[in-house]
Amino acid sequence: MDNPILWTLISIQVFMGAFDTLVHHEGSERLAWRPSQKHELRLHGVRNFFYAVIFLCFGWFEPHGIFTMILAGILATEVLITLWDFVEEDMTRKLPGTERINHTLLALNYGAILALAAPYLWDWAFLPSAIIPVSYGWWSVMATASALGVGLFSIRDLLAAARSDRLDRGDPAALVAGMPPRRNILITGGTGFIGARLVQALVAAGHHVTVLTRDLRRADALAHPVRLITALDQIADEDRVDAIVNLAGDPIANGLWTARKRQRIIASRVEMTRALIALVARLHHKPESFISGSAMGWYGLHGDAELSENASPAPAFTRDVCVAWEDAAAPVTDHGVRLVVLRTGLVLGVDGGMLARLLTPFEFGAGGIMGNGQHWMPWIEQDDMIRVITFALANPQISGPINAVAPTPVRNDQFSRDLARALHRPLFLRFPGWLLAGVLGDLARETMLGGQRVIPAALLRHGFEFQHAELGPMLRRITGSKSTGFGRAEHRQKRQKTVRVP
């Protein structure tokens, strides 16, 4: 098949397939960590295996006779699997517009490839059965690289499908079990990583949830029933709001900290918080509590000193953000509303946040230690974070700042080793600090190379019990590692040990 047009179309198919896999399946959709996509992952795994066979065959062999029939069968089977995959995707998830367009182009291009390959297959089918070695130079090299790539993803997708059942975390209503029944909760940032899980837990427990969102399309994935509003003036003065959870803010680690970006990060938090206080001022029935976001960045960059809520801060941009955010929330107490400020650590879960960005590179052996690996990483598991929020909602004696972190912060090198161990992957890379700082500037210096040894003194004082107090076991559990020995969700719940750290 020494046909430049055919090979050009194959190259286009490879490029579009790689785009679909990396941008959609691994990027925006993160299929490998969604238990609902188990069947789709299996289809992808089988289809990628067939693609690997097709690429290798086209690149290095001419199959004659019965072997042509086998290749034709594989090509036809790939079409059937793709059609099945389209149906499975439409039934189980809402595809982004770019993914639908890409799928259409892939189908059209694959049809063109089959049309050009058909005459060759027809001629080969009538020849004596044999597999004839051939070479098309760089086209064969490209086909080999493509076969290796799709073969690797085939294995990973099949393994991901097999672990899907181990990712089930059980009944989300259990996370808010300590709250009084049927509360009216207003949440900002409810479509985010933390907010969406909080909404799911509250709705499952029968609470009335209102979510303020600027993007109703993102709210499609929320648990229902939930009230969606796009502006606070949609809440009437006489409406009952028992509590407000304010998590909204422009992401802090999704781009370089230009002057404009820094301003937007701070303004998004301050303006929303002030708008919420204006809402509180006009409500006839004042909320009982106002849970406001902040972060461990309030303390700035420190060495090995343990930092409780009374620790002295150090200068940093992340501190500037948190100070502005906390100062904006403080006036809510003038209205008789209890204020709790969550100084949150790295919230870890496979659904989003920092850990979600690390899973793919670590799964493929490309994860590594940042800089010298000695900086501290205060962390908290996602469901423990939800429990902290609802613990603060349910306990009127809690007020002021609380460190929402697990009691055992770790250094970056230990975090990297524990994550690699949970995924059963090697760890041999190290990313030089000078390179990260040179490329990303203060973003790297403050979030990747610097840290704080923050401890949850206030939470422990009030008797909060962590279900995930140690990093290694937590990572093995939430990634569905076989080493945990857990199977079905209910079996895991029976064996789960709730940890209270004195």
Secondary structure, 3 states (H helix, E strand, C coil): CCCHHHHHHHHHHHHHHHHHHHHHHHHHCCHHHCHHHHHHHHHHHHHHHHHHHHHHHHHHEEEECHHHHHHHHHHHHHHHHHHHHHHHHHHHCCCCHHHHHHHHHHHHHHHHHHHHHHHHHHHHHCCCCEEEECCCCHHHHHHHHHHHHHHHHHHHHHHHHHHHHHHCCCCHHHHHCCCCCCCEEEEECCCCHHHHHHHHHHHHCCCEEEEECCCCCHHHHCCCCCEEECCHHHCCCCCCCCEEEECCCCCCCCCCCCHHHHHHHHHHHHHHHHHHHHHHHHCCCCCCEEEEEEEHHHHCCCCCCEECCCCCCCCCHHHHHHHHHHHHHHHHHHHCCEEEEEEECEEEECCEHHHHHHHHHHHCCCCEEECCCCCEECEEEHHHHHHHHHHHHHCCCCCEEEEECCCCCEEHHHHHHHHHHHCCCCCCEEECHHHHHHHHCHHHHHHCCCCCEECCHHHHHCCCCECCCCHHHHHHHHCCCHHHCCCCHHHHHHHCCCECCC
